[in-house]
């Protein structure tokens, strides 16, 4: 077992670099997908060897390694803030404003609809398998599996060419719906775990504190950072200011019980658009962009490595395995409804890129956020099966959908178009 935090970081960076090299040298898959596949294959190989040669203790060593890494704490209270900020830096605010209705509808109404449909669908699946998971717990699962992971989605967009208008919808939705999903997940989990009654007013207040509070905090923190950046011209200090902006904003959000992901995304959009244009010299802008691009790539590699290693936390018994397989079409069907319905309403007043619905459906990848939320569930009789179902959807999403989305885009959009 790793004895210090430094040992764990060293091992993760070493494995991420090794698997990244192997992928680039021999397989040439998209970096994130390649690391997941190789890490997953390595984990399964170790477990297979452990079944054949139990005396070697390989399985126990791998489980001890993974158990020593708190995935939820590492992602939700560590890596996520920096990854979201790095993604938001490169998103054009003008594109988001122009498509704000579609993005807002998919990130709220679409996500709530998906949560409901997944919850009801999995309630039926679990009943069919004789597992008897309560419907409210199934809705909690719907909330954690419905958001498209911005880290996975933005990583795929780097290797897939889609029209700018459609890219704005995909990126914008993925940046915001994870924050909304965490709020919905928190509310539903509170309904499951809280002994006393929770009224509609309590839910509304919690939602306002988390969502609206996150937007206000992001604007305030981003505004202060903007003023600081505009008053100096020294790229080392300015890069440090953006690092402080991310970490302090996320920490303050936790203390104030507002949404850290939403706050960081709003701050990132402000700095990435107004800050880079109005508060930085060309030299600073170049250094800042390169720094956050590199940090984004490193953290992405480590995150997807962790997703591949987390297979040891999944049950391979019959019922959880069947639940994982059946959760895939349920999640895809709910995603289709969560995209198609909002766009169908908005289509009454404007047109969209041909093929937008299937591309947004298939390109809505799930990733580390869903796994982290599933692992954060309180211990209980249903955690194992919910984690297995979550992992099945995430692995299918990253590997199958991630590897085929480019082919789908080329088939549906043979030539560049705009809406």
N, C-alpha and C positions, 0 to 999 in steps of 0.2 A: 504493500500500500504506500502511496505517496506520503512522505513525512511532512512536507511543508507546502504552502501555497505556491512557492516558486517552483517546486518539483512538478506540481500539477501543470502549471503554465508552460514549463519547459517541455513536458511530455506532449501536451496538446499542440503546441507550436511545432514541435518536431514531427509529430504524426501528420499535421496539416500540410507541412512543407513536403514531407515524403509522399503522401497521397496525391498532393497537387502535382508533384514532379512526375509520378507514375502516370497520372492521367494525361498530362501534357505530352509526355514522351511517347506513350504507346496508344492511348485511347482517344485523346483529343475531343472529349466530351465537354460541354459547357462546364466551367470550373466548379460551380456549386454542385451540379448534378454528379459530376465525376467523383468528387470527394465523398458525397453521400454513398454512392454505389460501392466504391472501394472500401470505405469504412464499414458499410453494412456487410460486404462480402468477407472482410477480415474478421468481423465480430462473429458471423455465422461459422466461419472456418474454425475459429478458436472454440466455439461451443461444440462444433462437431468433433474436433480432436479431443475435447474434454469428455465427450460421451464415449469415445473409443478408448482413450487412455486417461481414466479419471485420476490415476495416481499422480499424473503430472500437475494437477491442480491449476490448469490454465483457465478453466471457467471461473473458478473461485477468484483468481487473480483479476480477471477482467471485471467481474461483478464488484469486487472491492474497489477497483479503480473508478468505475462509474458511480458506485454508491458514495464515494468520497467527493464527488462533484455534484453540488446542488444545482441541477439544471435550471430550476425555476428561479432561484436567487441569482445565478450567473447571468441568465438572459434578461429576466424582467427587471432586475435591479442592478444591472451592470452593462451588458453589451447593447441592450435594446435602445437605450437613449442615444448612444453614439451612432448606431446603425440608422435609426430613424432620422437623425439630424443630417447625416451624410446623404441619405436619399433625398430629403427635402431640399437640400442645397441646390440640387441639379434639376429641380422641377420648376418650370416656368409658371409664375403666378398668373400671367395674362391668360395662358391656356386654361388654367384652373378656373379663373373667373368666367371665362367664356362658356365653360361647360359645367358651371357650378351646380346647376339644377340636376343634371344627370348624375354627377358625382355624389351630391348630397342625398339624392333619392336612393341610389344603390347602397351607400354607406349607412343609411338609417332604415328606411322602409324595407329595402331589399335584405338587409342583414336581419331585421326582426322577422321578416317572413321566412327567411331561411332557417332561423333559429326555431321557429314554430314547426315548420315542416320536418326538419331533421328530428326534433324532439318527438313529434308524433310518430314519424316513420320508425325511429329506433325503438320507441315504446312497443310498437307492433313486432319488430324484429326480436327484441328481447323476450317478449311474451311467447313468440313462436319457438324460441330456443329454450323455453322453460326457465328463464333467468329472473323474470319478475322484477325488473328495475322500475321504481316508481316514476310516474310521468314527469314530476317536477325535476327529478334527477336527470331524466332524458332531455328536458329542456336546457338544463345546465350543460349537458353534452352538446346540444345544438348551438349554444352560445359560444362554446370554446372551439368548435370545428367550423363555424360559418365564416369567420373573417378570412379574407385572403391575406397571406403574409406579405407585407411590403418588402421584406428582405429577399424572399424567394422571387416575388414578382419583378422587382427592379433588377435583380440579377439576371433573370431570363430576358428582360427587355434589352439588356446590353448586347445580346447575341441574336435577337430577332428584330427584323425591320418591319414596323407597322406604321401606318399613317400617323402623322403627328397628332391629329385630332383624337384618334383612338388611343394612342399612347397616353395622352393626357388623362383620359377617363380611367384607364387601367392603373396608372401610377397614382392619380389623385384618390381613387377609391381605396386602393390598398394602403395608402398612408393614413387615411382617416378611419376606415372601418375597423381597424384593429383596436383603436382607442375606444370607439363606441362599443365594440364587442367586449372589451375588458370591463366596461361599465355595466353592460347587460349581464355578463357573467357574475360580477360582484353582487348585483341585485338578486339574481336568481339563487346564487349560493347562499346568500343571507336568508332568503325565504326557506331554504332547506335546513339550515343549521341553527337559525335563531329560534329559541323556545317560545318567545312571546309573539303576538300577532304583529304583522307589518302592514300598515295601511297604504292606500294609494298615495296619500300625501307624503308619507315617508319615502316611497319609491321616487316620487317626483322631485323631492328635495335632494335625494342622493344623486339622481341623474343630473340635476342642475349644478350641484357642487362639483361633480366629476367632470362633466362635459363642458359646461359654460365656464366653470372655474379654470379648467385647463386652457381654454382659448384666451381668457383674460390674463392668466399668468404668462402664457407664451408671448402675448403681445407686449406685456410690461417688461419681461426679462429681455426679449429681443430688442425692444426700444432702447433700454439702457445700454445694451451691448453695442447697438448701432451708434449711439452718441459717443461712447468710448472709442470705438473704431474710427469714427470720423475725426476725432480730436488729435490723433497721432498718426505717424507713418513709420512704423517699424514692424516688419512682418513677423518676427519672432514673438513679440508681445501680442500682436493681433491674433495670431494663431492660438496663443495661450488664452486669450480672452474668449475665443469661441469654445475652447475646451472647457473653460470655467462656466460658460453659459450653459452648456449641455448638462454638466454634472450638477451644478448648483440648482438649475431649474428643476431637474428631475428629483433632487433631494427635497427641495421646497415643496414640490407638488405632493410628495409622499407625506410630508409633515402637515400640509393643509388639506389632505384627503381630496385632492383634485387629480385629474388624469394626467400623469406624467407623459405618456405617449402623445396625447393631443398637444400639450404645452410645448414639447420639444419639436414637434412637426411645425407648429405655428411659428416658433422662433426660427427654425431652419428656413422656412419659406421667406420670412422677413429678411434674414441675413443673406440668403442665397439670391434674392432678387434686388431689393433696395440696398442692402449692405454692400454687396460686391460692386454695384454701379456707382453708388453715391458716397461711400465711406472708405474706399480702399484705392490705393494706387494699383497700377497694372502689375507691378512687381509683387505686391502683397496678394493680389487676387490670384496670381499664378501659383505662389507658394501655398496659399490656403487651399486651392483646388487640388493640388497634387497631394498635400498632406491628408486631406479627408478622403480622397480617392484611395490612397494606400491603406489608411486605417480601415476603410470600408472593406477592402479586399481581404485584409488579414482577419478581421472579425468575422466576415462571411465564411471564410475557410474553416475557422475554428467552430463556428456555429453548426455548419453542415457536417463537420466531423462528429460533433457531439450527437447530432440527430442519428447518424449511422451507428454510433456506439450504444445509443440508448435502447437498441434492440434487446439487450440483456434484461431490461426491465419489463419486457412484454411476455405475457403468458402464451405458450404454444399449445395449451390444452384445446380440446375440440370446440367447446362452446365459445370461448373468446376468439378463437381463430375464425369460426364461422361468422361471428358478429363483426369482425374486422372486414371480412370479404363483403358482407351484405351492407355494411356502412358506406362502402364506396358508391354504389348506385344511388343510395338514399341521399348522400351529400351532393352528388352531381345533379340529381333531380331538383333538390332544394336550391342549389346555386342557379340552375337554369330559371327557376321561377323567380328567384330574387333579382335576377338581371332582366328577364323578359317583361315582367309586370311593370316596373317603374319606367322602362324605356317605351313600352307600349303606350302608357299614359302620356309621356312627354312627346311621343311621336305624333300626337294629334296637332302639335304646334310647330314642330321642326323635324327635319330629317336627320338620319344618322348614317354613318358609314355602313355600306352593305356588308353583311356578315358580322356586324358588331356583337349580336347576341351570342352566337356560337363561339366567337373568339374570346369574348369576355367570360363566358362560362368555362371554357376549357383552359383559358389562361389564368383563371382565379386559383392560383396555387396555394395550398396550405403548407405551413412550415413550423418553425420553432416556437412561435407564439402558442399555437394549439397544443403542442407537446408540453410546453412549460405550464400552461393552465391545467392540463390533464394531470400532470405530476403534482400540482399544488392542491388537488382535491384532498379533502380530509380522508384519513384511513377509514375504510368501511367495506361492507360486503360487495359493493358494486365498483370499487375503484379499479380493480384488476381488469374487468371486462370493458369498462369505459376507456381505460388507457390503451388496451389492445385495439379497440375500434378506432380510436384517435390515431394511433400509430399506423394502422392499415391505410387510412385515408391519406395521411401525410406522405407516407412512402410512395403510394400510388400516384399522388399528385405531383410530387417532385420528379420522380423517375419517368412515369408513363406520360403524364401530361406535359411535363417539362421538355421531354425529348421529342414530342410530336407536335407541339404548338407551332413551330416554324413551318412544318409541312401543312398544317391547317391554314395558317395565314397565307401561304403561297397559293393554296388551292382556292381560297375564298377571295383573295385580293391579288390577282395576278399583276395588277398595275397599281401604282400609287394613286390614292384617291383622298378627297377631303370632304368632310360633311359641312 
